[in-house]
Amino acid sequence: MNTNIDNIFKDLKKELSKDVYQELDLVIYDNDGNRYSKDDEFKEELFNRLFINYETNIVVIDRCGYSSFDIGTSILIEQEDLEVIGKVISIAVKHLSKIDFEESN
């Protein structure tokens, strides 16, 4: 069960307006490079990467090692989208920090 991943989506739906939530796309990858979305079941302890896509903005949260993360983007974030992206990152990391991750292969 993906309790923490599910909670990311629940909090986002609660905290963001309906229009903003509908424009948001989150894509999750596990240690083996398998791709998952909101309704897919996988073992959240194998989480490896989260792509946050909103409007023309893309932010990536990568798990580096056992308990370290790298948050980055290869594009500039538009000022009007910065609040939304910040809120999404904050909610995501709040729940990712609760996962007891398994070591990568």
Backbone torsions as a table, in degrees:
resi	resn	phi	psi	omega
1	MET	NA	142.4	-177.1
2	ASN	-105.6	62.8	-175.5
3	THR	-55.8	-49.4	-175.9
4	ASN	-71.0	-38.3	176.6
5	ILE	-65.2	-44.1	176.7
6	ASP	-59.0	-39.3	-179.6
7	ASN	-67.0	-29.9	174.0
8	ILE	-58.3	-51.0	-178.2
9	PHE	-65.4	-38.9	178.4
10	LYS	-62.7	-46.0	179.9
11	ASP	-66.0	-39.9	178.3
12	LEU	-62.3	-42.9	179.5
13	LYS	-63.7	-36.1	-179.7
14	LYS	-74.7	-38.7	-172.2
15	GLU	-87.9	-23.7	-176.9
16	LEU	-103.6	152.4	174.9
17	SER	-65.3	160.0	-178.9
18	LYS	-58.8	-43.0	-179.7
19	ASP	-62.6	-44.7	179.9
20	VAL	-66.0	-45.1	-179.4
21	TYR	-59.3	-39.0	-179.8
22	GLN	-69.2	-26.8	178.6
23	GLU	-82.7	-13.4	-176.2
24	LEU	-85.1	135.2	177.3
25	ASP	-129.9	121.6	177.0
26	LEU	-112.8	130.4	178.3
27	VAL	-124.0	129.0	-175.4
28	ILE	-112.4	140.5	175.2
29	TYR	-123.6	145.0	176.4
30	ASP	-98.2	-176.4	-177.9
31	ASN	-60.2	-25.9	-178.6
32	ASP	-92.0	3.1	179.6
33	GLY	84.5	8.7	177.3
34	ASN	-73.8	140.4	-175.8
35	ARG	-98.1	138.0	-179.7
36	TYR	-136.0	154.2	174.2
37	SER	-125.7	-168.7	-172.4
38	LYS	-50.2	-46.0	-172.0
39	ASP	-95.2	0.6	-179.2
40	ASP	-81.6	142.8	176.1
41	GLU	-96.9	134.1	173.4
42	PHE	-156.7	174.3	-179.1
43	LYS	-87.4	104.7	-173.3
44	GLU	-61.0	-20.2	177.7
45	GLU	-66.1	-14.8	179.0
46	LEU	-99.0	11.1	178.3
47	PHE	-52.9	137.8	178.8
48	ASN	-128.7	-35.5	-173.2
49	ARG	-154.4	143.3	175.0
50	LEU	-128.1	122.1	173.1
51	PHE	-96.8	126.5	175.8
52	ILE	-108.2	114.0	179.6
53	ASN	-114.2	121.0	177.7
54	TYR	-142.7	123.2	-176.0
55	GLU	55.4	-120.6	178.8
56	THR	-102.9	12.3	-175.4
57	ASN	-100.6	138.2	176.4
58	ILE	-131.9	125.4	175.9
59	VAL	-124.7	140.4	-178.2
60	VAL	-120.1	132.2	171.3
61	ILE	-109.8	112.8	-179.7
62	ASP	-106.8	135.6	171.7
63	ARG	-85.3	125.2	-178.8
64	CYS	-115.6	106.4	-176.8
65	GLY	78.2	-154.6	-173.4
66	TYR	-76.6	-46.5	-172.8
67	SER	-138.3	25.4	178.1
68	SER	-114.6	148.0	-179.0
69	PHE	-130.7	150.2	173.6
70	ASP	-120.2	126.1	178.1
71	ILE	-113.6	123.9	-176.9
72	GLY	-153.3	169.4	175.9
73	THR	-147.2	149.6	179.2
74	SER	-103.1	4.9	178.5
75	ILE	-130.2	164.8	175.7
76	LEU	-79.9	138.9	179.2
77	ILE	-89.8	129.7	179.3
78	GLU	-64.7	141.2	-177.2
79	GLN	-55.6	-42.5	-177.6
80	GLU	-69.0	-16.0	179.6
81	ASP	-100.5	-7.8	-174.5
82	LEU	-61.4	-39.6	179.8
83	GLU	-63.7	-43.5	179.8
84	VAL	-64.7	-48.6	-179.1
85	ILE	-60.4	-43.1	178.6
86	GLY	-60.9	-42.4	-179.9
87	LYS	-66.0	-41.5	179.3
88	VAL	-63.7	-45.1	178.6
89	ILE	-60.6	-46.2	-179.0
90	SER	-59.1	-45.8	179.4
91	ILE	-65.9	-43.6	-178.8
92	ALA	-61.8	-47.9	-176.6
93	VAL	-70.5	-28.1	176.2
94	LYS	-58.4	-42.3	-177.7
95	HIS	-86.4	-33.2	177.1
96	LEU	-63.0	-32.7	-178.9
97	SER	-68.2	-12.8	-179.9
98	LYS	-91.2	-7.6	-177.7
99	ILE	-83.3	136.4	173.4
100	ASP	-92.0	92.7	-172.3
101	PHE	-72.0	150.5	172.1
102	GLU	-92.8	151.2	178.4
103	GLU	-63.3	145.4	175.7
104	SER	-72.6	153.7	177.4
105	ASN	-74.6	NA	NA
